[in-house]
């Protein structure tokens, strides 16, 4: 399964946010990036060292997909890169 990863475009991608409000604002700002891919046949994902971002995206991705009338399955995992944990979330089409 091929995934188009949204991270790497912004400096905030590697940031660990201090507050829930910052996380909420950041994850909501990712909607345009995700919505373009959710409409297409591409599976879309995001990776970050901040688990809070993944927690918010776990709630938002199904809402965004529903709003766009698209059915997806949301997957998550945690990997170790360069000695640090990276949390990932991605979609697959139903």
Secondary structure, DSSP 8 states (H G I E B T S, - for coil): --EEE-TTSSGGGG---SSHHHHHHHHHHTHHHHHHHHHSS-EEEEEES-HHHHHHHHHHHHHHHHHTT--EEEEEEEEEETTEEEEEEEEEE-
